[in-house]
Amino acid sequence: MPNPGLALDAILKRFGITGASIARRAGITQQTMNRYRHGGNMNLDTFQRISQALPDAAAIAWYVSISGKELVYVKPIESKPT
């Protein structure tokens, strides 16, 4: 399984999100965020707080990137008017 902090770093870069903004919203210090982004261990409480601080699309991308699975989008079938 990929390191969650390293995966977070890649997601923040991909979405153009600053670590400082997520740290502030998650209630952690910038120093702590930097430690995680460089591969430091993250506890479950902090993982959840960071997840909730991320925009939805970035949080989903982060979950998928650490799950080792590929995210497949299936377009909903449109109903025909009656």
N, C-alpha and C positions, 0 to 999 in steps of 0.2 A: 504494500500500500504506500502511495506517495506521502511524503511528509506534508501535513496540513499547512504548516507555516510557509514552506516553499511554494506550495500550490497557491496559497493566499497571495503571495508576492506576485506570482504570474497573473492571477486574476485581477488584482488591483492595477497592474500595468496594462492589461488588455482592455479594461474598462475605463482607464484614465482616472482612477480614483486615488486620492492621496491616503497614505497610511495615517497621517495626522487627523484627517476628517473622520475616518473609521474609528481610530483610537478614542477620539473625543466622544463620538456617539456611543461607543461601547463602554465608556467609563474606565479606560485603561490609559496608562501613560504612553507617550510616544516611544520611550525607551523600551517598554514591554513589547509594543507592536514591532519595533525593529528587531528585537530578539526573536520573536516568532517568525518574522519574514526571512530571517537568516537560518531557520531550521531549529530554533529552540523549542523545547517541550511546551505544550499547551494543555492546560487542564480543561475538563468538560465545561465548566462554568464559563470560562473565557471563550471557548469555542462557540458556545451558544450566544454569548453577548456580541461577539464579532459577527456571527451569522445574522443576528437581528439588526445589526447596524448597517449591514450591506444592503444595497438595492436588491430587489428580488432576483433579477436576472443574474447578477453577480453571485448571489448566494447559491443559486441553483448551479451555476457553472462551477463554483467552488466545490459543492457537494459531489458533483459528477466527476470532477478532476481527481478527487481523493478516493472515490469509490472504485476506480479502475474500470469502470463501465463506460460505454459510449451512450450519449444521450441521443435518442432518435425522436424527431418531431413528426408526429402524424397529424396531418391536417384533418380537422373534423369534417364529417360528411354534411354537406349543406342539405337541409330539408327543402323539398319542393313545395311551393305554395299550392294550396288546395282550392 
